[in-house]
Amino acid sequence: MGGGEKILVNAEHPCVCKTRRVGIVTAVQVLILGGDGYLGWPTALRFSARGHDVAIVDNFSRRYWHLQQSTDSLTPIASLEDRISAWQEHSGHRIRSFIGSVDEGDFLDRVVAEVLPDVVIHYAEQPSAPFSMKSRHHAVLTQKTNVIGTLNLMFAIREHVPDCHIVKLGTMGEYGTPNIDIEEGYIEIHHKGRSDVLPYPKLPGSLYHLSKVHDSHNLHFACRVWGLRATDLNQGVVYGIETDETALDPRLVTRFDYDEVFGTALNRFCVQAVIGHPITVYGEGGQTRGFLNIRDTLQCVEIAATHPAAPGEFRVFNQFTEQFSVLELAHLVQRCAREVGLEPTVRHYPNPRVEAEQHYYHAVNDKLLALGLEPHYLGDELIFSMLNVIRGYRDRISLGEVAPKTRWRPGELGAADEEDVPAGADAGAANGNGSPPRPGDDDMLGEETGAAV
Amino acid sequence: MGGGEKILVNAEHPCVCKTRRVGIVTAVQVLILGGDGYLGWPTALRFSARGHDVAIVDNFSRRYWHLQQSTDSLTPIASLEDRISAWQEHSGHRIRSFIGSVDEGDFLDRVVAEVLPDVVIHYAEQPSAPFSMKSRHHAVLTQKTNVIGTLNLMFAIREHVPDCHIVKLGTMGEYGTPNIDIEEGYIEIHHKGRSDVLPYPKLPGSLYHLSKVHDSHNLHFACRVWGLRATDLNQGVVYGIETDETALDPRLVTRFDYDEVFGTALNRFCVQAVIGHPITVYGEGGQTRGFLNIRDTLQCVEIAATHPAAPGEFRVFNQFTEQFSVLELAHLVQRCAREVGLEPTVRHYPNPRVEAEQHYYHAVNDKLLALGLEPHYLGDELIFSMLNVIRGYRDRISLGEVAPKTRWRPGELGAADEEDVPAGADAGAANGNGSPPRPGDDDMLGEETGAAV
C-alpha cells in the first residue's frame, strides 16, 4: 500500500503486505469496526482464514438494540469471546477484540495506534432506516454514531497510519431513485458549455441513509485534503445466512435479523414464508433496488482491500449483483416456498415509508466486476437453502417481530411504534400521503391470490 | 404561510401574518437561533423594528470560544440582557431570550413549543472553517453542534409547528469551486439520454463547510418526506459593521471579529490596514468567492421570511451580491487605505488552507434579486467608512490575533496552533503540498511593492 515497504503477492489473492508471510498470501493488519455484526463477523473470519492479522472493534450496540426492542437474531449467536475461541480451535488464528464505541474518539485513537492497520473495514454504524425514523432520539443517535464515528476514524488514521486504506460500507440508498442512471460515485456533468466530473447527487430516503451520505462527503474531503485513501462500498440489500467460514461450527454462525427494524427484504420474506405470515410487500412493490448475496459482500470487501485506492483517492464502488423489485422477490419466495410444501401469501401493506413505488432504476456496477467479482446470482437453490435453514430455527421465530410498524411520516410514529399491529390488520399511514386509510384501501392493498413471478 | 389563517399584507414589506397587526405590517412570531451573534443580533433588531414578535436562542458559544482563544470582538459588545434593555428603551419592543444550546433536543423542543414561531431563522452553528480544522475535538464539536442542532430543529418544528418556515443559513462554500456554473441548489442533468433535476453536487473545503452540506441534505429530506418548508440561504462572505438599528446606540453594536478563526476576509483586511499589519493574502489570492454587505444579509433574510417556501419545498437561494478574488479585495483595501493616509502592504502568505488558488468561478444569484433584493455594492465609500469605524477601536486591536495559524494539512496543526507565528515570518505549510518552505518560497510568497487594482 505505498511507502515502499509493501509488495503485491499472489495473482489469485493479490494482497499487499507489510508484516509477515503466511503461506502463499502475505499477511496484513486488518481492523474491522463493527466486527461482531451480521457482515462484520463473517468478514473477520474470511480475512483471518486468508492468514491476515485481524482485530475487531465492537460495542455490541446491535445486540443491545435488540434487547431494547425484545427481538433477537433468528440464529442463536455465541458471545464474541466464544466465537473467537471457536475460530481459534478451527483455524489456529486468534482474532483480537477491542470493546468500545467508535464515537468515542480517544478509544478509537488508542486502538488504531495499537493495531496500526494496513486496512480498516468500517461497518460500525447504526444500519437501519426504520430505526433512524422512530423518534428524534433514534435519529440523533444514528447520525451521531455514524458521522462522529467516521470523523474519529479519519483523524485516527491521519494521525497514526495515513497510508492505511479505509474501506467504508456505504449504501446504494444514498442515491435514492433518480430519473437518470446511477453511476459509481461521480458523474460527468455538461452544463452551459462547460463540464466537470462531480460527486453524484444524493437523494437518500431516511435519516439513516442521510448519515451515510454525510460520511461519504466527510471521507471524500479527507482524501482530497489530507491525502487519505478510501473506498466507499455503496452496498445493495444483502441476503443470505451462511458463508464458508460461518458454516464450519454452530458457534461461528452470524446473526440473521428478520424483525421490521433490522431485517432486510429477502431475508424477512423467507422467514415469513416459513411461519405462514403473509409476505410483507410495502405498497405496490415496484420499489427496485440492488441486491447481493452475503458471500458476495465478503468477495467485494476482499477485492476492495486487496486492490487499495491510491493515496488521495476516494473511490466509490456500487456493490450489488442484481436488481429486483420488491414484488419480484416476494413472488420468487412464494413460488419456491410452494415447491417445498409451504403455502405463503403475498400481502400488500400500506407503505410505512415515503418512497416512489414505481420508478426508473438503473444503477451501474461495473467496477467490482472488472476487478474480478464472480457473483452468486439469486436462484431457486439459494431460496430453498435459506428456507431450509430457517425451518431449523422455526421455534425461535417470534410472530410479533414481523409486521411493519415504524412509519416515516410525522404524527404516526408514536402510536404505531408502541402498538403491535397484527399482521394483515395494519391500519394508518395508508396511501402514502399520511392520511388515514380510506374505505377500499384494504382491497387495494390486500392479499394476492394468484401465483406469479 | 398556508393553513388559511395567514394573509399577505403590504406590498413594500409583504409579510405573512398570524398573530396581531402592528402598524402597516402584521406581526409574526420570529425565532432566531444564534440571536446573540454577528448576524443574529442585527437580524433580531431588524425584525423587531418591523414590529414582529422576536425571540432569540443563544448559548453564548461564540463569546466563549473567544475567551478560550484569548481573542475578542473589535467592537465592545454589551451583554445580551443589556442589549435587550437598550433596544426596549429605543423601540418599546421586548425581545425574549432563551439561553441554551440547540444541540440539546429537549431544550429546543420546549422553546419551539412555547414560542410557536411562524418563522425560525437558524444561525446557531459553529461558523468558522479554521476552527473546524484545528483538531479532532474541534471537528467533532463543529459537526455535532451543527448537524444535531439542525436535526433537533427539524423534529421540534415537525412536532409543534409543521407549517413554520425554516430559514437556514448555509454557505456558498458548500459548492466549492467546480468547473461549471454554480446554480441555486439544484441542477438539471442530462445523462445517457435521460434527464433529472437533482441537488447540486457539493465539494466543500473544510469540515465546517461539510457540516453545512449535511444540514442541507437533512433539511431537504424533512421537506421531501415530512412536508416541512425551508429556505437554505447559501451565503457568501459577509463584510461590514453597521446596520440601521445597531447604529442607534453603542449598546446595540454587533460583534466584529478580525482574528484568524472567526474574522472574514474583507473585515480582516480593513483591520490589518489600520494597524499596519500586512494584508494577509493566502497564496496567490486568485481564490474567488461571493461577497455581500451585512445590510444585504438582513435584506435577504427578510425577503426569505416574508416570501416563505411552499409546504414541502426546500428552496435554495445563493445569497451574495458580487464576486471578487481575494487579491482584488486586498488591492481595493490597500488603495482606499492609502487615500486616508495609511500605508498598508499586501503580503502573500503560504496558504494555510488546501484550495485552488486559480479556478473558474461563476455562481448564479438570481432568485433573491427577483424577489426584490437591492444590493449595497462594495465601493470606496464603504471601505472608508469601515476604516473610520475601526480606527475608533484601534486601541482594542491585538496584533497577535491577526496572522493565519490554523492549517488544513495533517502534521501541521498542533505546532502551528500553539505557536504565535509573527507576521511576515510565517513558516511551514508552504507551497500548498504540506512540505516545509523551500529556499525562495519567501520571495515567491513575499510582499507586493506596487499598487494595483
Interface residues (C-beta under 8 A of the other chain):
Chain A: G105 D109 S135 R136 H137 A139 V140 Q143 K144 V147 I148 L151 N152 F155 R158 E159 P162 P178 N179 I180 D181 I187 I189 H190 H191 K192 R194 S195 D196 L198 P199 Y200 P201 K202 L203 P204 G205 L207 L210 V213 H214 H217 N218 F221 R224 V225 W226 G227 V354 Y360 W408 R409 P410 G434
Chain B: G105 D109 S135 R136 H137 A139 V140 Q143 K144 V147 I148 L151 N152 F155 R158 E159 P162 P178 N179 I180 D181 I187 I189 H190 H191 K192 R194 S195 D196 L198 P199 Y200 P201 K202 L203 P204 G205 L207 L210 V213 H214 H217 N218 F221 R224 V225 W226 G227 V354 Y360 W408 R409 P410 G434
